[in-house]
């Protein structure tokens, strides 16, 4: 009898594509049509009505199949200090896959359920039968109102699949890992003031100086502008936008914020800064290594005198 195989299915909401697409997300997931057996499985009856409908009506899912003898098998990298099961690791990977999609194309595509199961070889059966055995519910991603109607193209989904592989390669306990976690926390946060602050926690992890001082707004804005710009004219404008956005962050953090008409456009600007910064860092192996290292702050200090557009010339 064949050994059981683990399954994870993450049905996606609001992804409208022609039938038949299959896109790898690293070596862990494939984005393809939601299997019909998932929609008929008895376990989903225990979801709320809205989450049931999300599964039943989903066109596409992130799908994974992997070595697992049982639900809650420990992950090979599980430790006493940080215990992980195979399934919890796949749930984390699902968040990273959704984050990759948002970084490439901000949109409302998201999920509310992560479904785990096994392929069992039943006595007398010709082939293993998939059965769901565990489910998790999650807060959906909340995109900016300007992005509600946007849909990723097939090419953008392929780019997100490649970016996901990079996200999953980031080790824990560094500025990039902190930024990834903060940005994801922001994306699933419906309250705009807390959402805004979480985005800036991510940006401060990436660009904040080791020793903060009175010039934190200037230094952060300058570092952001120099990293995401390709010429001096662009850097000047990015500096202005980043400084204004950080001032709003400070009003929120210090309890002086009121919900005014400038909040939504500054949220859009902040999200654009987040995407530009993370894409530039993640997609450049040298920058990625630097920002994951203890040399991040020194690099940012030196960059002011030798900006990236000079390095490229």
MIMIDO-693423 format. One record per atom (N, C-alpha, C): y, x, z; residue in three letters. Coordinates in steps of 0.001 Angstrom, whole numbers, plus 500000, padded with zeros to 6 digits. Atoms other than C-alpha are relative to their C-alpha. Layout:
BEGIN
YXZALA;...
This chain:
BEGIN
498806500845500000UNK;500000500000500000UNK;501246500882500000UNK;498774499223500090UNK;503469501313499061UNK;500815499865501281UNK;499116500038498844UNK;505865502221501880UNK;501207499132499680UNK;498820500830500261UNK;508816499833502306UNK;501188500851499592UNK;498765499343500444UNK;512151500735500719UNK;501188499223500549UNK;498808500652499483UNK;515582500026502210UNK;500889499473498888UNK;499083500622500950UNK;518082497786500420UNK;501307499668500709UNK;498705500486499530UNK;521789497202500941UNK;500710499344498830UNK;499283500770501019UNK;523708494565498988UNK;501356499616500578UNK;498641500331499560UNK;527492494169499278UNK;500643499146498899UNK;499443500880501037UNK;528591491108497253UNK;501528500067499973UNK;498557499824500164UNK;532117491490495876UNK;500683498689499641UNK;499170501154500313UNK;534782488794495792UNK;501075500394499000UNK;498823499893500882UNK;537389488350493057UNK;499871501091498941UNK;500208499048501090UNK;535848490791490597UNK;499465499219498812UNK;500342500819501159UNK;535804489061487219UNK;499795500891498785UNK;500363499117501102UNK;533976491027484544UNK;498957499331499131UNK;501083500481500862UNK;531750490347481581UNK;498660500412500589UNK;501344499727499477UNK;528044490271482378UNK;499448501300499413UNK;500752498862500512UNK;525865493348482049UNK;500525501362500371UNK;499443498702499624UNK;528045496077483547UNK;499145500654501083UNK;500706499226498980UNK;526313498814485554UNK;500697501347500123UNK;499208498784499798UNK;528417501619487043UNK;499520500697501270UNK;500396499277498793UNK;527124504308489434UNK;501201500342500867UNK;499033499521499025UNK;529163504969492579UNK;499320501126500756UNK;500688498844499465UNK;528036508469493380UNK;498499499843499841UNK;501462500111500013UNK;524349508759494161UNK;499523498886500919UNK;500373500973498967UNK;524437505905496689UNK;499950498564499511UNK;499889501387500428UNK;525479502686494981UNK;499997499898498487UNK;499741500396501374UNK;525407501006491633UNK;500754498676500063UNK;499319501277500114UNK;527946498310490871UNK;499380499262498824UNK;500586500813501062UNK;526069495675488934UNK;499886498561500467UNK;500035501421499708UNK;525449491948488814UNK;499183499712501272UNK;500684500382498764UNK;524467490346492112UNK;498653499375499670UNK;501324500555500311UNK;520698489694492017UNK;499884498544500471UNK;500166501406499646UNK;519740486017492052UNK;499196499824501276UNK;500809500155498792UNK;517172486597494803UNK;500845500097501261UNK;499108499885498847UNK;519996487589497151UNK;500640498649500307UNK;499323501282499816UNK;521735484250496608UNK;499050498932500544UNK;500985500984499535UNK;518508482399497408UNK;499353500396501327UNK;500672499530498788UNK;517448484484500418UNK;500388499139501205UNK;499787500893498858UNK;517087482436503603UNK;501012500559501001UNK;499140499412498976UNK;519103484908505705UNK;501458499593499831UNK;498570500285500194UNK;522452484017504110UNK;500385498627500549UNK;499694501292499380UNK;522165480508505577UNK;500607500169501391UNK;499459499744498673UNK;523150482106508879UNK;501435500537499944UNK;498594499634500150UNK;526513483206507469UNK;500871498751500140UNK;499087501141500031UNK;529586481010507814UNK;500021499417498589UNK;499987500647501317UNK;530104478561504968UNK;500779500827498982UNK;499183499235500948UNK;532874480656503404UNK;499315501297499592UNK;500707498766500340UNK;530804483842503599UNK;498764499714499143UNK;501104500405500867UNK;527786482022502129UNK;500484499820498562UNK;499466500248501331UNK;529922480878499216UNK;500427501295499309UNK;499618498704500565UNK;531232484412498753UNK;498792500702499394UNK;501229499393500524UNK;527643485622498296UNK;499517499245498770UNK;500568500827501073UNK;526529482731496096UNK;500828500081498716UNK;499131499995501181UNK;529537482901493775UNK;500328501405499492UNK;499655498644500440UNK;529793486697493551UNK;499324500335498675UNK;500548499538501272UNK;529312488106490072UNK;499370501380500131UNK;500439498603499892UNK;528921491742491081UNK;499893500418501458UNK;500203499437498660UNK;527776493727494110UNK;499873501511499912UNK;500440498624499819UNK;527485497279495337UNK;498551499927500486UNK;501429500058499679UNK;523701497811495434UNK;499483501407500286UNK;500598498716499640UNK;521793500621497136UNK;498537499798500334UNK;501410499983499621UNK;518098501400497467UNK;499684501411500472UNK;500139498703499350UNK;516917504224499713UNK;498752500035500869UNK;501152499822499126UNK;514189505636501925UNK;500287499392501366UNK;499878500593498666UNK;513745503530505062UNK;498704499279500321UNK;501241500657499600UNK;510636502455506902UNK;500252498682500714UNK;499688501210499250UNK;512408499802508960UNK;501509499870500130UNK;498597500208499681UNK;515777498243509715UNK;500333500782501268UNK;499499499195498871UNK;517789500444512115UNK;499308501339500129UNK;500472498612500001UNK;515989503666511172UNK;501192500930500232UNK;498877499071499816UNK;518172506566512399UNK;500318500748498716UNK;499568499214501151UNK;520196508319509735UNK;499635501460500235UNK;500357498582499816UNK;519122511943509095UNK;501075500827500698UNK;498916499252499366UNK;522574513121510296UNK;500418499393501335UNK;499668500625498722UNK;522552510940513408UNK;499873501022501131UNK;500039499123498838UNK;523323512780516649UNK;500145499154501265UNK;499855500708498730UNK;523345511844520317UNK;501454499610500227UNK;498580500262499822UNK;527127512073520317UNK;500497498948499011UNK;499612500960501031UNK;527492510061517078UNK;498755499380499391UNK;501204500625500555UNK;524409507856516620UNK;500330499144498783UNK;499830500792501223UNK;524061506296513178UNK;498644499543499518UNK;501197500447500695UNK;521433504170511508UNK;500227500152498508UNK;499868499954501455UNK;520729504291507793UNK;500889498854499535UNK;499243501171500436UNK;522185500799507501UNK;501487500116500364UNK;498584499847499638UNK;525414501583509409UNK;500678501012499085UNK;499449499027500939UNK;525902504575507121UNK;500294499346498657UNK;499759500711501257UNK;525566502306504083UNK;501185499059500124UNK;498835500866499794UNK;528095499895505585UNK;501294500814499909UNK;498843499104500107UNK;530538502799505981UNK;500239500388498541UNK;499876499649501412UNK;529835503800502395UNK;500600498850499197UNK;499420501151500685UNK;530675500262501284UNK;501508499960500140UNK;498553499943499793UNK;534131500594502824UNK;500629501083499133UNK;499483498917500825UNK;534625503910501033UNK;500000499626498509UNK;500058500436501400UNK;533553502336497712UNK;501145499048499696UNK;498888500931500190UNK;536091499524498147UNK;501336500734500041UNK;498792499183499933UNK;538747502071499155UNK;500218500739498690UNK;499878499285501278UNK;538030504099496006UNK;500528499079498912UNK;499551500963501000UNK;538524500985493887UNK;501479499695500178UNK;498586500295499741UNK;541861500194495567UNK;500897501196499662UNK;499189498827500324UNK;543104503775495168UNK;500217500126498505UNK;499880499909501462UNK;542426503677491428UNK;500794498828499444UNK;499295501199500455UNK;543646500103490904UNK;500154499029501163UNK;499814500959498908UNK;545169498112493768UNK;499794498572499503UNK;500347501365500393UNK;543785494583493589UNK;499358499312501196UNK;500543500792498891UNK;542228491843495721UNK;498477500076500109UNK;501459499885499940UNK;538595492843495060UNK;499584500518501371UNK;500402499629498652UNK;536810493038498417UNK;498638499390500314UNK;501258500595499550UNK;533782491923500434UNK;500156499515501429UNK;499991500486498613UNK;533089490019503658UNK;498628500122500655UNK;501361499894499451UNK;529337490608504085UNK;499318501253499473UNK;500887498901500390UNK;527002493601504040UNK;498595499570500397UNK;501347500530499801UNK;523354492594503663UNK;498983501121499865UNK;501021498953499994UNK;520456494896504527UNK;498606499375499984UNK;501376500485500022UNK;516768494452503833UNK;499033501086499602UNK;501060499083500407UNK;513535496037502726UNK;499220499388498844UNK;500996500441500983UNK;511194495846499774UNK;498627500152500653UNK;501312499987499350UNK;507824494903501266UNK;498894499769498965UNK;501198500261500799UNK;504453495149499577UNK;499156498987500770UNK;500763501042499320UNK;502859491839500573UNK;498539500056499581UNK;501430499988500351UNK;499047491554500690UNK;499733499146498763UNK;500331500714501222UNK;497772490574497265UNK;501118499940498988UNK;498869500044500920UNK;501185490979495697UNK;499922501092498958UNK;500041499025501090UNK;501609492745492385UNK;501070501072500162UNK;498901499047499847UNK;504915494411493306UNK;500742499692501302UNK;499265500223498746UNK;507120494860496408UNK;501012498858499872UNK;499099501157499973UNK;509170491798497369UNK;501224500338500846UNK;498801499723499205UNK;512826492186498493UNK;500279498868500985UNK;499684500979498964UNK;513701490446501756UNK;501169500522500831UNK;498894499631499126UNK;516994490497503666UNK;499582499822501454UNK;500380500062498590UNK;516641491201507375UNK;501160500208500970UNK;498858499722499118UNK;520079492118508715UNK;501281499772499207UNK;498723500207500679UNK;523661491150507924UNK;501153500368500919UNK;498768499683499288UNK;527125492291508952UNK;501131499269499304UNK;498814500593500604UNK;530406490489508413UNK;501196500914500234UNK;498875499079499966UNK;533656492307507740UNK;501288499288499620UNK;498689500493500409UNK;537369491652507447UNK;500211500337498530UNK;499756499696501408UNK;538349491362503780UNK;501214500900499817UNK;498833499211500369UNK;540774493748502123UNK;501148499049499659UNK;498792500777500318UNK;544325492359501926UNK;500898500877499132UNK;499138499192500867UNK;546203493710498934UNK;501437499480500069UNK;498597500411500062UNK;549971493572498442UNK;500126498809499061UNK;499838501214500810UNK;551226490294496983UNK;500258500319498526UNK;499756499620501399UNK;552311492142493820UNK;498708500310499253UNK;501263499573500619UNK;548671493115493189UNK;498930498913499979UNK;501003501059499840UNK;546946489763493798UNK;499297499639498701UNK;500570500444501269UNK;546380488964490132UNK;499430501140499159UNK;500473498850500770UNK;545401492469489032UNK;498478500102500055UNK;501435499766500090UNK;541872493303487902UNK;499759501414499481UNK;500303498665500532UNK;540347496765487411UNK;499315499902498643UNK;500715499909501268UNK;539253497684483910UNK;498661500696500231UNK;501293499315499899UNK;535768499007483248UNK;500216501497500191UNK;499726498568499868UNK;537226502492482858UNK;500491500328501406UNK;499530499768498635UNK;539010502205486211UNK;498855499899501009UNK;501170500090499120UNK;535762501121487852UNK;499183501279499915UNK;500725498730500142UNK;534084504217486423UNK;500736501123500740UNK;499218498996499263UNK;536921506354487804UNK;499808499841501507UNK;500212500257498577UNK;536481504672491197UNK;498622500481500436UNK;501334499505499683UNK;532765505495491076UNK;499983501501500198UNK;499907498545499845UNK;533612509178490620UNK;500783500364501261UNK;499195499735498807UNK;536271509052493339UNK;499201499730501273UNK;500848500314498844UNK;533791507445495753UNK;499145501205500395UNK;500823498826499720UNK;531570510509495449UNK;500800501056500754UNK;499133499042499310UNK;534519512672496523UNK;500276499527501425UNK;499741500542498663UNK;535366510376499447UNK;498818500236500938UNK;501195499837499170UNK;531784510578500684UNK;499716501470500326UNK;500218498578499735UNK;531910514382500543UNK;500910500545501101UNK;499040499523499008UNK;534782514608503041UNK;499347500054501379UNK;500561499862498659UNK;533621515958506381UNK;500906499302501013UNK;499236500680498957UNK;534749514290509593UNK;500855500984500788UNK;499212499179499085UNK;537415515552511938UNK;501049500860499323UNK;498907499267500634UNK;540203516644509573UNK;501045499000499512UNK;498879500864500393UNK;543464515292508130UNK;499607498987498939UNK;500376500905501083UNK;541876513776505021UNK;499115498878500532UNK;500873501017499400UNK;539175511974507024UNK;500825498997500815UNK;499133500889499232UNK;541832510580509378UNK;500801499089499073UNK;499232500807500951UNK;543919509423506418UNK;499134498920499360UNK;500908500982500589UNK;540933507691504798UNK;499749498847500958UNK;500290501041499012UNK;540109505812508002UNK;501235499150500272UNK;498772500738499721UNK;543740504850508638UNK;500374499074498847UNK;499666500824501164UNK;544299503588505101UNK;499049498816499901UNK;500930501130500042UNK;541126501498505216UNK;500340498992501096UNK;499606500902498914UNK;542191500067508598UNK;501237499198499613UNK;498801500708500472UNK;545551499185507027UNK;499631498905498997UNK;500349500940501061UNK;543913497457504073UNK;499325498729500525UNK;500658501192499455UNK;541901495084506264UNK;500827499364501121UNK;499114500537498966UNK;544849494371508597UNK;500962498978499380UNK;499121501019500591UNK;546628491060507800UNK;501432500019500539UNK;498665500002499404UNK;549635491672510109UNK;500817501151499413UNK;499319498992500824UNK;552219493493508018UNK;500609501140500791UNK;499414498894499245UNK;553898495484510798UNK;498938501018500419UNK;501084499086499618UNK;550595496931512041UNK;499427500676498754UNK;500481499437501278UNK;549406497403508441UNK;500895501160499565UNK;499040498988500418UNK;552565499339507621UNK;499849501258500847UNK;500136498849499094UNK;552157501558510700UNK;498734500789499715UNK;501263499320500276UNK;548524502323509845UNK;500078500843498723UNK;499815499184501205UNK;549474503479506348UNK;500730501295500354UNK;499238498809499659UNK;551973505859507912UNK;499255500932500944UNK;500879499108499226UNK;549427507157510409UNK;499211500883499038UNK;500717499222501005UNK;547425508207507352UNK;500878501048499344UNK;499098499044500640UNK;550443509824505699UNK;500421501107500954UNK;499647498964499030UNK;551414511633508890UNK;498834500954500247UNK;501154499106499880UNK;547872512969509187UNK;499997501024498877UNK;499998499104501156UNK;548254514463505708UNK;501209500937499980UNK;498763499256500230UNK;551881515622505810UNK;500752500397501270UNK;499272499700498775UNK;552935515823509442UNK;499919501464500390UNK;500019498601499541UNK;553916519250510824UNK;499212500137501292UNK;500769499753498778UNK;551802520803513555UNK;500882499869501233UNK;499057500098498885UNK;554866521018515800UNK;501143499088499588UNK;498979500971500402UNK;556979517883515455UNK;501318500340500686UNK;498672499752499464UNK;560718518104516012UNK;500955498922499550UNK;498979501000500318UNK;563962516302515357UNK;500092499718498506UNK;499886500162501445UNK;563608516724511581UNK;498739499392499387UNK;501273500515500485UNK;560312514820511270UNK;500172499117498768UNK;499793500882501150UNK;561702512181508864UNK;500279500824498753UNK;499649499157501147UNK;563227514823506590UNK;498799500795499519UNK;501113499127500388UNK;560190517102506672UNK;498869499209499354UNK;501059500818500588UNK;557626514366506034UNK;500377499550498590UNK;499555500517501295UNK;559661512885503163UNK;500042501111498959UNK;499932498871500919UNK;560225516292501621UNK;498611500441499560UNK;501361499569500333UNK;556553517272501794UNK;499318499002499065UNK;500587501033500869UNK;555438513967500288UNK;500576500110498594UNK;499335499964501310UNK;558002514180497482UNK;499563501201499177UNK;500372498800500732UNK;557103517757496561UNK;498546499959499544UNK;501412500016500380UNK;553360517063496511UNK;499726499034498859UNK;500366501027500987UNK;553350513904494385UNK;500889500020498762UNK;499101499926501158UNK;556085514929491925UNK;499634501163499101UNK;500289498956500985UNK;555781516979488768UNK;501253500695499494UNK;498751499344500406UNK;559451517894488319UNK;501077499687501033UNK;498982500165498952UNK;562608518220490467UNK;500646498618500026UNK;499362501312500037UNK;564176514945489281UNK;499159498928500666UNK;500915500956499367UNK;561127512958490323UNK;499952500227501509UNK;500094499686498577UNK;560988514749493674UNK;501193499442500771UNK;498798500508499328UNK;564556513745494529UNK;499878498506500262UNK;500159501443499845UNK;563803510059493948UNK;498875499677500983UNK;501110500238499076UNK;560447510218495770UNK;500417500312501442UNK;499502499658498673UNK;562193511887498715UNK;500812498847500579UNK;499174501120499531UNK;564705509041498928UNK;499138498808500416UNK;500865501144499706UNK;562007506360498800UNK;499181500239501258UNK;500823499693498833UNK;559770508107501332UNK;500825499960501279UNK;499152499995498806UNK;562665508568503756UNK;500328498575500440UNK;499700501393499661UNK;563610504882503579UNK;498761499302500578UNK;501237500608499505UNK;559974503855504059UNK;499674500487501406UNK;500296499473498670UNK;559588506145507057UNK;500955499443501044UNK;499063500603499066UNK;562702504702508637UNK;499519498616500441UNK;500577501301499639UNK;561063501274508503UNK;498821500204500943UNK;501124499691499105UNK;557931502786510076UNK;500501500277501414UNK;499470499663498684UNK;560069504144512929UNK;500527498765500716UNK;499530501249499393UNK;561689500756513519UNK;498829499199500562UNK;501185500715499534UNK;558224499193513816UNK;499417500682501227UNK;500645499252498914UNK;556805501942516039UNK;500813499973501281UNK;499130499965498815UNK;559812501854518375UNK;500437498609500446UNK;499737501358499539UNK;559884498059518720UNK;501332499428499564UNK;498690500482500452UNK;563112497531516746UNK;499920499306498638UNK;500199500561501339UNK;561608495890513655UNK;500112498488500011UNK;500013501438500252UNK;562355492396512411UNK;499523499786498575UNK;500570500289501322UNK;560689490785509423UNK;501117499649499032UNK;498888500239500923UNK;563428491201506835UNK;499526500105498558UNK;500408500007501416UNK;563363490903503013UNK;499633501370499437UNK;500313498663500500UNK;563114494691502601UNK;498566500431500311UNK;501322499571499556UNK;559689494823504246UNK;498995500027498864UNK;501004500067501063UNK;557619493726501248UNK;500198501080498936UNK;499851498895500973UNK;559187496125498697UNK;499733501371500611UNK;500290498706499373UNK;558955498978501206UNK;498508500160500260UNK;501452499936499911UNK;555311498080501814UNK;499421500440498658UNK;500482499625501337UNK;554770498322498045UNK;500261501481499739UNK;499682498577500182UNK;556535501707497980UNK;499085500877500845UNK;500884499229499122UNK;554492502941500944UNK;498591500066499432UNK;501344500011500577UNK;551230501867499311UNK;499930500894498765UNK;499973499123501177UNK;552260503638496100UNK;499988501473500418UNK;499999498623499480UNK;552976506823498096UNK;498610500376500492UNK;501353499746499501UNK;549584506536499814UNK;499050500294498850UNK;500930499809501124UNK;547724506186496514UNK;500294501295499251UNK;499655498776500735UNK;549626508960494756UNK;499600501244500787UNK;500324498835499163UNK;549161511352497683UNK;498501500228500068UNK;501443499834499821UNK;545481510688498228UNK;499308500356498692UNK;500616499663501284UNK;544610510785494534UNK;500269501456499630UNK;499681498604500341UNK;546425514088494049UNK;499168500964500838UNK;500769499122499114UNK;544686515628497052UNK;498512499931499698UNK;501442500169500155UNK;541225514177496483UNK;499489500512498657UNK;500479499650501336UNK;541027514880492756UNK;500224501461499638UNK;499793498573500216UNK;542103518527493060UNK;499159500768501025UNK;500894499339499027UNK;539304520638494635UNK;500712500979500922UNK;499286499035499157UNK;541714523319495876UNK;500845499293501057UNK;499202500753499038UNK;544096520821497459UNK;499112499317501034UNK;500932500686499103UNK;541171518908498930UNK;499507500957501091UNK;500484499010499028UNK;539817522033500588UNK;501110500405500962UNK;498880499598499154UNK;543260522995501883UNK;500325498933501030UNK;499624501077499090UNK;544015519594503397UNK;498901499689501011UNK;501092500167499040UNK;540600519533505079UNK;499896501186500958UNK;500102498765499221UNK;541250522937506635UNK;501150500124500986UNK;498911499718499063UNK;543436524399509365UNK;501208500607499292UNK;498885499430500753UNK;545644525862506602UNK;500914498963499380UNK;499198501074500602UNK;547143522475505676UNK;501493500168500271UNK;498584499937499638UNK;550422522912507568UNK;500683501201499356UNK;499420498807500630UNK;551019526452506289UNK;500186499785498508UNK;499863500289501429UNK;550367525315502727UNK;501225499124499747UNK;498875500908500202UNK;552900522493503070UNK;501331500700500239UNK;498783499226499771UNK;555486524868504522UNK;500319500878498795UNK;499791499103501141UNK;555012527334501664UNK;500334499229498732UNK;499783500793501212UNK;555020524539499057UNK;501478499680499792UNK;498581500305500124UNK;558673523799499799UNK;500714501080499188UNK;499370498897500719UNK;559556527208498374UNK;499289500311498684UNK;500767499780501229UNK;556942527102495619UNK;499320498681499622UNK;500538501339500249UNK;556517523443494561UNK;498897499994498951UNK;501139500097500912UNK;553503522270492593UNK;500425500055498540UNK;499606499955501419UNK;555519521836489401UNK;500315501424499555UNK;499800498576500326UNK;556407525570489581UNK;498630500673499855UNK;501349499423500063UNK;552756526448490249UNK;499336499706498664UNK;500638500404501248UNK;551756524561487104UNK;500638500620498773UNK;499277499483501157UNK;554347526194484851UNK;499529501401499617UNK;
